[in-house]
């Protein structure tokens, strides 16, 4: 995939059209976070004037994005109308492609998963992904009772350099991914815009919009999948970096027990855990069983010890360089093992606290296992309807529809 090169410096201001779009997105997000709220409360939350909120909510109701949810009385005077999102206003498809599975989810406007299907498959090739998607999606749409006209797009989350990063088990033919137009795999059966993002970035975006991001202003997200990825968001915005490759914690070098330097993800990943289990005559598939015997537990415990020792220095760097409010752990590692990793990382990081200007706690992400898939589904919603700083920036060739995301989608639908 080509690098996502950003312009050097953005000095342009905004215009009324973009400001209106931004204010509408902020108001929608405020309603999402509150669950139900009134116009008076929205004015206090967003800092917008009462007339501005009145105009915005009138448009949102007319566009069926927001519904009235009863009234609330506060003493004398006209009772205030409570507002809430219409979860069925629109739907989005999320696809997560990784080296050990493919997952598809359809998410409604409230961020709830209404249909999901996944398959465990090692190093699926492009034709495998295309086939699984085509034979699954119409059934998922039907089972979810979804009006096709309310589908706004497809988000795809996949690791960067999918076909070329050398992780355990990678077959030679897997290099086909580096010459594949991923969007072309999803042209049928529905003609929908396709948004492609790094899996850890998508997970971080999903967590920002639907999970811990509703309570924490900034976070560094760590995604443990077949590889190891990361993503950083601050002040309500995901920070992609100059070429869209920020947060690549898995590529950092580390040393353990005085051995040679290696990339963190060579150990801290499902591929690293698989290699460790195989060295003890065990299979990764047993990791997802309901229970484990003492021998299996002991091997995973030794992997967790190794993961902690390899992650301490990278996490100290994250704290010193980014100063996040929290560090979030997510991914396909089963929850009980993810919790043990979280607890042990906090214990070991505390030993370094006096040497670090500010130490963020390590917490479990709310969207843990399905975060990349749900995060992928958020990508089309974010483009059209959710808050993003880019709506305030003027870009060459940007038309009216690009400036007003919600209007653009309503016109398309």
C-alpha positions as CSV (number, residue, x, y, z in Angstrom):
1,X,0.0,0.0,0.0
2,X,1.3,3.5,-0.8
3,X,2.3,5.6,2.1
4,X,-0.3,8.2,3.2
5,X,1.8,11.3,2.8
6,X,0.5,14.4,4.6
7,X,1.0,17.9,3.5
8,X,3.9,19.6,5.2
9,X,2.0,22.4,7.1
10,X,-1.7,23.3,7.1
11,X,-2.2,27.0,7.6
12,X,-5.6,27.4,6.0
13,X,-8.6,28.4,8.1
14,X,-12.1,27.1,7.9
15,X,-15.4,28.5,6.5
16,X,-18.9,28.5,7.7
17,X,-19.8,25.4,5.9
18,X,-17.0,23.4,7.4
19,X,-17.7,24.9,10.9
20,X,-21.3,23.9,10.6
21,X,-20.4,20.3,9.7
22,X,-18.0,20.2,12.6
23,X,-20.5,21.5,15.1
24,X,-23.1,19.0,13.9
25,X,-20.6,16.1,14.3
26,X,-19.7,17.3,17.8
27,X,-23.4,17.6,18.8
28,X,-24.0,14.0,17.5
29,X,-21.1,12.7,19.5
30,X,-22.3,14.5,22.6
31,X,-25.7,12.8,22.3
32,X,-23.9,9.5,21.8
33,X,-21.8,9.9,24.9
34,X,-24.7,11.0,27.1
35,X,-27.2,8.4,25.9
36,X,-30.1,10.8,26.3
37,X,-29.8,14.5,26.8
38,X,-31.6,17.8,26.3
39,X,-30.8,20.8,24.2
40,X,-29.8,22.8,27.3
41,X,-27.4,20.1,28.3
42,X,-26.0,19.9,24.8
43,X,-25.3,23.7,24.8
44,X,-23.4,23.2,28.1
45,X,-21.4,20.2,26.8
46,X,-20.5,21.6,23.4
47,X,-20.1,25.3,24.2
48,X,-22.5,26.2,21.4
49,X,-25.2,28.7,21.8
50,X,-28.8,27.6,22.4
51,X,-30.0,28.8,19.0
52,X,-27.2,26.9,17.3
53,X,-28.1,23.7,19.2
54,X,-31.8,24.3,18.3
55,X,-30.9,24.5,14.6
56,X,-28.5,21.6,14.6
57,X,-30.9,19.2,16.5
58,X,-33.8,20.3,14.2
59,X,-31.7,19.1,11.2
60,X,-30.6,15.9,12.9
61,X,-34.2,15.0,13.7
62,X,-35.3,15.9,10.1
63,X,-32.5,13.6,8.8
64,X,-33.7,10.8,11.2
65,X,-30.3,10.7,12.9
66,X,-31.8,11.7,16.2
67,X,-35.1,10.9,17.9
68,X,-37.1,12.5,20.6
69,X,-37.1,10.3,23.8
70,X,-39.7,11.8,26.0
71,X,-39.7,15.0,28.1
72,X,-38.2,16.0,31.4
73,X,-39.7,18.7,33.7
74,X,-37.7,21.1,35.8
75,X,-40.1,23.2,37.8
76,X,-42.2,25.7,35.9
77,X,-42.2,26.3,32.2
78,X,-42.1,24.2,29.0
79,X,-40.7,20.7,29.6
80,X,-37.4,19.9,27.9
81,X,-37.3,17.3,25.2
82,X,-34.8,14.5,25.7
83,X,-32.9,13.5,22.6
84,X,-31.2,10.2,21.7
85,X,-29.4,8.7,18.6
86,X,-31.5,6.7,16.2
87,X,-29.5,3.5,16.2
88,X,-31.1,2.4,12.9
89,X,-30.3,5.7,11.1
90,X,-27.5,4.0,9.3
91,X,-25.3,0.9,9.4
92,X,-21.7,0.2,8.5
93,X,-19.7,-3.0,7.6
94,X,-16.4,-3.7,9.2
95,X,-13.9,-6.3,8.0
96,X,-10.8,-7.4,9.9
97,X,-8.2,-9.3,7.8
98,X,-5.3,-10.8,9.8
99,X,-2.9,-13.6,9.4
100,X,-5.0,-16.1,11.5
101,X,-8.6,-15.0,10.9
102,X,-11.2,-13.0,8.9
103,X,-14.0,-11.3,10.7
104,X,-17.0,-9.3,9.5
105,X,-19.3,-7.2,11.6
106,X,-22.3,-4.9,10.8
107,X,-22.5,-2.0,13.3
108,X,-25.4,0.4,13.7
109,X,-25.2,4.1,14.3
110,X,-25.0,3.6,18.1
111,X,-22.0,1.4,17.6
112,X,-23.8,-1.8,18.5
113,X,-22.9,-5.0,16.5
114,X,-26.1,-6.3,14.9
115,X,-24.5,-9.1,12.9
116,X,-21.1,-10.8,13.0
117,X,-19.3,-13.7,11.3
118,X,-15.7,-14.9,11.7
119,X,-13.5,-17.7,10.4
120,X,-10.3,-19.0,11.8
121,X,-7.9,-19.4,8.8
122,X,-4.1,-19.2,8.7
123,X,-2.7,-16.8,6.2
124,X,-5.8,-16.3,4.1
125,X,-5.1,-15.1,0.5
126,X,-7.0,-12.3,-1.2
127,X,-9.3,-14.7,-3.0
128,X,-10.1,-16.4,0.3
129,X,-11.1,-13.0,1.8
130,X,-13.2,-12.1,-1.2
131,X,-15.0,-15.4,-1.2
132,X,-15.8,-15.3,2.5
133,X,-17.1,-11.8,2.3
134,X,-19.4,-12.5,-0.7
135,X,-20.9,-15.6,0.8
136,X,-21.4,-14.0,4.2
137,X,-22.5,-10.4,3.8
138,X,-26.0,-10.8,2.2
139,X,-26.9,-13.3,4.9
140,X,-25.6,-11.0,7.6
141,X,-27.6,-8.1,6.2
142,X,-30.7,-10.3,6.0
143,X,-30.3,-11.7,9.5
144,X,-29.8,-8.2,10.9
145,X,-33.0,-6.9,9.3
146,X,-31.0,-4.1,7.7
147,X,-32.2,-1.9,4.9
148,X,-29.5,-2.0,2.3
149,X,-30.1,1.7,1.5
150,X,-28.9,2.5,5.0
151,X,-25.5,1.0,4.6
152,X,-23.0,3.8,4.4
153,X,-19.8,2.0,3.6
154,X,-17.3,-0.7,4.3
155,X,-14.3,-0.3,6.6
156,X,-11.4,-2.7,6.3
157,X,-8.8,-3.1,9.1
158,X,-5.6,-5.0,8.2
159,X,-2.0,-4.9,9.3
160,X,0.3,-2.7,7.3
161,X,2.8,-4.6,5.0
162,X,0.5,-7.7,5.5
163,X,2.3,-9.8,2.9
164,X,5.9,-8.9,3.7
165,X,6.4,-8.7,7.5
166,X,8.1,-11.9,8.4
167,X,6.1,-13.5,11.2
168,X,6.0,-17.1,12.2
169,X,4.3,-19.4,9.6
170,X,4.2,-16.9,6.7
171,X,4.0,-18.8,3.4
172,X,5.8,-17.5,0.3
173,X,2.5,-17.0,-1.6
174,X,1.3,-14.6,1.1
175,X,3.3,-11.9,-0.6
176,X,0.3,-11.6,-3.0
177,X,-1.2,-9.2,-0.5
178,X,1.4,-6.5,-1.3
179,X,0.2,-6.4,-4.9
180,X,-3.5,-6.5,-4.1
181,X,-6.0,-3.7,-4.4
182,X,-7.9,-4.5,-1.1
183,X,-10.9,-2.3,-2.0
184,X,-11.5,-4.4,-5.1
185,X,-12.3,-7.4,-2.9
186,X,-15.5,-5.8,-1.7
187,X,-17.1,-4.4,-4.9
188,X,-19.9,-6.9,-4.8
189,X,-22.7,-7.4,-3.9
190,X,-23.1,-3.8,-2.7
191,X,-21.6,-0.7,-4.3
192,X,-20.3,1.0,-1.2
193,X,-17.3,3.3,-0.5
194,X,-14.4,1.3,1.0
195,X,-12.2,2.8,3.8
196,X,-8.9,1.0,4.6
197,X,-6.9,1.4,7.8
198,X,-4.2,-0.2,9.8
199,X,-5.8,-2.7,12.2
200,X,-4.3,-1.2,15.4
201,X,-5.3,2.3,14.2
202,X,-8.9,1.1,13.5
203,X,-9.0,-0.5,17.0
204,X,-7.8,2.7,18.6
205,X,-10.4,4.8,16.6
206,X,-13.2,2.4,17.7
207,X,-12.1,2.6,21.3
208,X,-11.9,6.4,21.0
209,X,-15.5,6.6,19.8
210,X,-17.2,3.8,21.6
211,X,-15.0,2.7,24.5
212,X,-12.6,4.3,26.9
213,X,-12.2,7.4,24.7
214,X,-15.5,8.6,26.1
215,X,-13.8,9.0,29.5
216,X,-10.1,9.5,28.7
217,X,-8.8,12.5,26.7
218,X,-5.8,10.5,25.4
219,X,-4.7,6.9,25.2
220,X,-2.1,4.7,23.6
221,X,-3.7,1.5,22.3
222,X,-1.8,-1.8,22.1
223,X,-3.3,-4.4,19.8
224,X,-2.1,-8.0,20.4
225,X,-3.0,-10.0,17.2
226,X,-0.8,-12.2,15.0
227,X,1.6,-9.2,15.2
228,X,1.7,-6.3,17.6
229,X,0.4,-2.8,16.7
230,X,-0.4,0.4,18.4
231,X,-2.3,3.6,18.0
232,X,-2.5,7.0,19.8
233,X,-5.4,9.4,20.2
234,X,-5.5,12.7,22.0
235,X,-8.2,15.3,22.5
236,X,-10.7,13.4,20.5
237,X,-8.5,12.8,17.4
238,X,-6.5,9.8,16.3
239,X,-2.9,10.8,15.5
240,X,-1.7,9.0,12.4
241,X,1.7,10.5,12.0
242,X,3.3,11.9,8.8
243,X,2.8,8.7,6.7
244,X,0.1,7.0,8.8
245,X,2.5,4.7,10.6
246,X,2.5,6.1,14.2
247,X,2.2,3.7,17.1
248,X,4.2,0.9,15.5
249,X,5.3,-0.5,18.9
250,X,5.8,-4.0,17.5
251,X,8.8,-2.9,15.4
252,X,10.7,-1.5,18.3
253,X,13.8,-3.5,19.2
254,X,14.1,-5.0,22.7
255,X,16.4,-7.3,24.6
256,X,15.4,-10.0,27.1
257,X,17.7,-11.8,29.5
258,X,20.8,-10.4,27.9
259,X,20.0,-12.0,24.5
260,X,20.3,-10.5,21.1
261,X,18.0,-7.6,20.1
262,X,14.7,-8.6,18.5
263,X,11.5,-6.9,17.5
264,X,9.0,-6.8,20.3
265,X,6.3,-8.5,18.2
266,X,8.5,-11.5,17.6
267,X,7.5,-12.5,21.2
268,X,4.6,-10.2,22.1
269,X,2.0,-11.5,19.6
270,X,-0.1,-14.5,18.9
271,X,2.6,-15.6,16.4
272,X,5.2,-15.3,19.2
273,X,3.0,-17.2,21.6
274,X,2.4,-19.9,19.0
275,X,6.1,-20.4,18.6
276,X,6.6,-20.6,22.3
277,X,3.8,-23.1,22.7
278,X,5.1,-25.2,19.9
279,X,8.5,-25.4,21.5
280,X,6.7,-27.1,24.4
281,X,4.7,-29.5,22.2
282,X,1.5,-27.4,22.5
283,X,-0.8,-25.8,20.0
284,X,-2.1,-22.2,19.9
285,X,-5.6,-23.5,19.2
286,X,-5.8,-24.8,22.8
287,X,-5.4,-21.1,24.0
288,X,-9.1,-20.5,23.1
289,X,-10.5,-23.5,25.0
290,X,-12.8,-22.9,28.0
291,X,-10.3,-24.3,30.5
292,X,-6.6,-25.2,30.5
293,X,-4.5,-27.8,32.5
294,X,-1.7,-26.8,34.8
295,X,1.0,-27.6,32.2
296,X,-0.5,-25.3,29.6
297,X,-1.1,-22.5,32.1
298,X,2.6,-22.7,33.1
299,X,3.8,-22.3,29.5
300,X,1.5,-19.3,28.9
301,X,2.7,-17.8,32.2
302,X,6.3,-18.0,31.1
303,X,5.3,-16.3,27.8
304,X,3.6,-13.5,29.9
305,X,6.8,-13.1,31.9
306,X,8.7,-12.7,28.7
307,X,6.2,-10.3,27.2
308,X,6.4,-8.1,30.3
309,X,10.2,-7.9,30.2
310,X,10.1,-7.0,26.5
311,X,7.4,-4.4,26.8
312,X,8.7,-2.4,29.8
313,X,11.2,-0.2,27.9
314,X,8.8,0.5,25.0
315,X,6.1,1.5,27.4
316,X,8.5,3.8,29.3
317,X,9.2,5.4,25.9
318,X,5.5,5.8,25.2
319,X,5.0,7.5,28.6
320,X,7.9,9.8,28.2
321,X,7.3,10.8,24.6
322,X,3.5,10.8,24.4
323,X,2.3,11.2,28.0
324,X,-1.0,9.4,27.4
325,X,-3.7,9.4,30.1
326,X,-3.9,5.6,29.9
327,X,-2.4,2.7,28.0
328,X,-5.0,0.3,26.7
329,X,-4.6,-3.4,26.0
330,X,-6.8,-5.2,23.5
331,X,-6.6,-7.9,20.9
332,X,-7.3,-11.6,20.5
333,X,-5.5,-12.9,23.5
334,X,-8.2,-14.5,25.8
335,X,-9.4,-12.1,28.5
336,X,-8.0,-14.0,31.5
337,X,-4.5,-13.9,30.0
338,X,-4.9,-10.3,28.9
339,X,-5.8,-9.4,32.5
340,X,-2.7,-11.2,33.8
341,X,-0.6,-9.2,31.3
342,X,-2.2,-6.0,32.4
343,X,-1.7,-6.6,36.1
344,X,2.0,-7.6,35.7
345,X,2.8,-4.7,33.4
346,X,1.4,-2.3,36.0
347,X,3.4,-4.0,38.8
348,X,6.7,-3.8,36.8
349,X,6.1,-0.3,35.5
350,X,5.5,0.9,39.1
351,X,9.1,-0.1,39.9
352,X,10.2,2.6,37.4
353,X,7.7,5.3,38.4
354,X,10.2,7.5,40.2
355,X,12.3,7.7,37.0
356,X,9.4,8.6,34.7
357,X,7.9,12.1,34.7
358,X,4.3,10.7,34.4
359,X,3.2,7.1,34.4
360,X,-0.1,6.1,32.7
361,X,-1.9,3.1,34.1
362,X,-2.3,0.0,31.8
363,X,-6.0,-0.8,31.4
364,X,-8.0,-3.4,29.5
365,X,-9.7,-1.9,26.4
366,X,-13.5,-2.0,26.4
367,X,-13.5,-3.2,22.8
368,X,-11.0,-6.0,23.3
369,X,-11.2,-8.9,20.9
370,X,-13.4,-7.4,18.2
371,X,-11.8,-4.0,18.3
372,X,-10.3,-4.0,14.8
373,X,-13.5,-5.2,13.3
374,X,-15.8,-2.7,15.1
375,X,-13.2,0.0,14.6
376,X,-13.2,-0.8,10.9
377,X,-17.0,-0.4,10.8
378,X,-16.5,3.0,12.5
379,X,-14.4,4.3,9.6
380,X,-17.3,5.1,7.2
381,X,-19.4,6.5,10.1
382,X,-16.4,8.7,11.0
383,X,-16.0,10.0,7.5
384,X,-19.6,11.0,7.2
385,X,-20.9,11.8,10.7
386,X,-18.5,11.6,13.6
387,X,-16.1,14.2,14.9
388,X,-12.7,14.6,13.2
389,X,-10.4,17.6,13.0
390,X,-10.0,17.2,9.2
391,X,-13.5,18.6,8.7
392,X,-12.1,22.0,9.6
393,X,-9.2,21.9,7.1
394,X,-9.5,23.0,3.5
395,X,-8.1,20.6,1.0
396,X,-7.5,21.1,-2.7
397,X,-10.3,19.8,-4.7
398,X,-12.6,19.4,-1.7
399,X,-16.2,19.9,-2.8
400,X,-19.4,20.7,-0.9
401,X,-20.2,17.0,-0.2
402,X,-16.8,16.4,1.3
403,X,-17.2,19.5,3.5
404,X,-20.6,18.4,4.8
405,X,-20.3,14.7,5.6
406,X,-23.8,14.1,7.0
407,X,-25.4,15.9,4.1
408,X,-23.2,14.0,1.6
409,X,-24.3,10.7,3.1
410,X,-28.0,11.6,3.3
411,X,-27.9,12.7,-0.4
412,X,-26.2,9.5,-1.4
413,X,-28.6,7.3,0.6
